């Protein structure tokens, strides 16, 4: 856990660094993958984890029409 900006609370809070990969058809959202990250331990940011999660999802048959990423 560490201090990070929360868009929900519009302030800095104590939180868990979690990156998630969701599938959506516009109405439904289905979690496809997630990773906890701690940049101080492994040096990787959520931007570094995203391509890894996408490659893993592709290996499991995930074939989206498009991919959007919010950092």
Helices and strands as residue ranges (DSSP letters): E 2-6, E 11-15, E 18-24, E 29-36, H 39-42, H 46-59
